[in-house]
Amino acid sequence: MSIRHRVRPIGAAALAELRARDDAGRDCVPYTDEEGGAPLRCCVRPSAAGERVALVSYAPLRRWAALTGADPGAYDEQGPVFVHAEACGGPADGGAGDGGAYPFAEPGVQRTARRYSARGHILGGRVLDLGEDPQAVLGRALDEAFGDPEVALVHVRAAGFGCFLFEVRRP
């Protein structure tokens, strides 16, 4: 199955800023990921054992709003994300995800698809049980979200911790 919605990694300019000082104003503290498996938002794939990474605070809606003129108000939030400690060149497939699939979509996990308006306000969201066919479940959820003309972007997050995984904007 080929994905229908383009997954957006964190942009290069934002990454350069986050690798110096994150959105909470903290200095970046790189470390070696001995085990691997950290969900990297710079290249939308899990880290490999031995890669240099950093856990930084990221405000995805705030950064999108700065580009669009939206005012998310109280919906602005920041949270932890993993990125490579140094520039990595982004996703191998140009941003579509791992080999043309939605990233971080393991069978049996739960994800949240949170919808936002062009003003940056939450329009709703869904908790998704990815089941045995996570690509199809995510595809249907994104189709449904963008079926609403008010939806400008969708943030896909881990349901348990609420961690931001990736963003999809209106095609």
CORDAUR-V543557 format. One record per pair of residues at least 12 apart in sequence whose ideal C-beta (glycine too) atoms are under 6 Angstrom apart, sorted by the first residue. I is the first residue (numbers start at 1). GAP is how many residues later the second one is. Records with the same first field share a line. If there is no record, write none. Layout:
I: GAP, GAP
This chain:
1: 134
2: 98
3: 99
4: 135
5: 137, 163
7: 37, 90, 159
8: 159
9: 33, 35, 81, 82, 86
10: 31, 32
14: 49
15: 27
18: 38
22: 34, 35
23: 34, 35, 36, 55
24: 33, 54
28: 26, 28
30: 22, 24, 55
32: 20
33: 14, 18, 20
35: 14
36: 12, 13
38: 15, 44
39: 43, 65
40: 42
41: 40, 42
42: 41, 42, 46
43: 45, 47, 48
44: 47, 53, 59, 122
45: 53
52: 33
53: 29, 31, 32
54: 29, 31
55: 25, 27
57: 21
58: 23
59: 19
60: 104, 107
61: 15, 59
62: 14
65: 55
70: 49, 50
72: 48
75: 46, 47
79: 85
81: 83
101: 34
102: 33, 36
104: 61
105: 25, 29, 33
107: 25, 27
109: 21
110: 17, 19, 49
111: 17, 45, 48
112: 13, 15, 45, 47
113: 12, 13, 28, 41, 43
114: 41
115: 30, 36, 39
116: 36, 37
117: 33, 35
118: 34
123: 27
127: 32
128: 13
142: 26
152: 18
153: 14, 16
154: 14
155: 12
